[in-house]
C-alpha cells in the first residue's frame, strides 16, 4: 500500500490550463518543494517514511514537512490557520498537490516539532 497522493499538477482544469500556471517560477514554494524532495527523510530521523502494508494510508511525510516549512516561512503558526491555507491559498494548494490536510494532522506536525 502506498501513501495518499494528490492530483497531477499538469492536469488540465476548467479555468486555468494547469495549476502550475498560477505559481510563478520564482515563487518560494518551488524552492520548498525542491528542498524537501532532495532530503533523505529516513536518514534525518523521520518515522513512517515507508508506508505500512495494512490500514488506511497516511499523508506522505514529505507533504507534511512542506506544509510545516511553508507555515514557518509565512508566519502561520496555528494548525487551524495552516489547515485553512491548504484550502484557500493557491501556493499551498500547488505545494500539496491539491490535498487538504485535516486539523489533527497539522496539529500533530506543529505539536511534535515543539518537543
N, C-alpha and C positions, 0 to 999 in steps of 0.2 A: 504494500500500500504506500502511496506517496503523499506528499503534502498537498494541501488545498492550493490551487494556483488560480490566478486571475485571468482576465481576458488578454488576448494578444493586443498590444498597443497599436500595431499597424492595421488592425481590423477596421474596415470601413464602417463608419457610423452614419446616422441620419444627417446630423448637422455638419460636423467638420469632416474632412477627408479621413482624418485619423486623430486620435487623442494626442499623438506625438506632435502634431502641428501646433497645439496650444502651448506647448512648453518650449521656450526659447533655447537654442543650443548652448547658450552661456548661463543658463539657469543653474543655481547651486544644487538643485535636486538631481541633476545629471551627475554632478561630482559625488553626491552621496551614494547614488546607485553604483557608480564605478568603484568607489572606495570600498563599499561593503561587499560587492561581488568579488573583489580581489582579496578579501580576507579569508583565512582558513579558520572558521569558527570553532572547529573541534580543537585545534591547537591553542586557540585563545581561551579555552575552558568553557565554552557554551555547551549546555546539555540539550538533548533532543534534536540534535542536528540531523541525525538519521531517524527517519520516521519509524514508528512502531508498525509491526505487521498487522496487528489487530486493532479494533476500535476506530473511533472517528478520527480522521486525520486532523492534525493541528495546523496552525499557521506556521509557515516557514520562519525559522529564527532570523534569516536574512531580512525578510519583510518587516518583522517587528523591530529589528535593530535600525533599519532605515527610518521607520516611523519615529523611533526614540531620538535619533540624531536630528531629524527634521524638527522635532519639538524643541530640542535643546538649542539649536541654532536660531529658531524663530521665537524663543521665549514663551513657548506653550508648555506650561508646567503641569496643568491639571489634566488628569487622564480623561475626564469627560470632554474637555475642550479639544484634546488631541483626537478623541474619537469623533467629535463633531467635524474636525478638519478633514477626516477621511471621507466625509460625505459631501462637503461643500467647496473645498479648496482644490482647484484643478491640478496644482502642483502635487499635492498629496495623492490625489486620485491617480495621476500618472505614476508616481513613485510606487504606489501599492498595487498597480495594475488593476485598478477598479475594485479591489477588495475593500470592504468596510471592516473595521476591527470592532469587536464587541467591547463593551466597557470594562469587563473583568480582565480581558487580555491586556488592554492598555494600562489598567491599574496595576496589573501584575508586573508589567515591564518597569513602570516607574517605582513601584514599591520594592522590587528586588534589586534595583540599582542603588537604592539608598543604604543597603546593607554593607 
